[in-house]
Amino acid sequence: MPRTGRAIVMKGRELGIREYPVPDPAPGTMLLRQELAGICGTDIHNWEHQRLSGEILLGHENVGIIDRLGSGVTHDHLGRPLREGDRVVFPPGNPHGAYGFVPPDPIPFRGGFGDYIYLAQPETIVFKTDLPPEVGVLTEPFTVGVHGVMRSGLKFGDTVVVQGSGAIGLVTLIAAKASGAGRLIVVGGPPGRLALAKRLGADVTIDIAEVRDPAERTRLVREATPRQRGADIVFECAGFLGAIPEGLGYVRQSGTYVEMGHFVDVGTFEFNPNTMIMRRNLHIEAVWGYGSIEVWERALPILERNEFPFAALVEPILPLERIDEGFEALSGNYRIANRDVIKVAVRGAVAG
């Protein structure tokens, strides 16, 4: 009897569970049993703002176990032999297509929220890893943080502000610290996330729920920088339009602002290029996801060294049928069962 597996399908704002036959991998492809899939802010924004129509498979932050290899698949990107039962992580995009943000037909399991992930695109790159799944699921978001820090031109001892204390903000904090940032300031919330930011190396945290006035937050940020001149680099990881004009005010003269929080079109804001950036001689950068495979090659060894409490970011882990709770929490009060959530992950067919 053919195997079937579950997958989450978004239609409008409904997240429904569907059953599909499990495919046999074609030559050059592979089938994974999903261990964990992280809910990304991009998933949340697409769900909230409905930028995708029809039935859509979401999910692109994954770690899984090789269930079956198609013919011709023998090694990972770094030349290490692959076998059924190996744990792998993979960049969700390649020249032939992407995983997540695609319809379930004609090929199911091309999104991360399901029991299986079918890596059906030719030339999909995978990396074999011995990371625990609670850390492996952070590989894709960590590469985004690494990409942002690499683009920023961060210098040893720089004062850094991270706007947003969700998963992207926290992995950017880690990447900045690992790259030699001297003073680290995080502006975000809620308190549980800010407490973890302290564990990860933040010197100063500012809770946006306690300090509601943007002008007061700007004053506090500048007071925490050398000579109150502002930060050398500010990373916008919050994904809220209002964070951008506020964050530009955190930057010192001739400093750098890096936009990392808007992978989905959520609208526009009023912008004065003369007063906001030109008179202050600012450098402006923006990153699109992880950028390139080189970033994965650089980021994965840092994860595998496990010098930071990466697994503490994955809170909570939900069964697949409770995914709607994760989406609601990440678009609302960031709490499940009276605990602050950070990176919500869902569990698939771990045991096969």
Secondary structure by P-SEA (a helix, b strand, c coil): ccccbbbbbbccccbbbbbbccccccccccccccccccccaaaaaaaaacccccbbbbbcccccccccccccccccccccccccccccccccccccccccccccccccccccccccccccccbbbbbbbcccaaaaaaaaaaaaaaaaaaaaccccbbbbbbccccaaaaaaaaaaaaacccbbbbbbccaaaaaaaaaacccbbbbccccccaaaaaaaaaaaccccccccbbbbcccccccaaaaaaaccccbbbbbcccccccccccccccccccccbbbbbbbcccccaaaaaacaaaaaaccccccccccccccccaaaaaaaaaacccccccccccbbbbbccccc
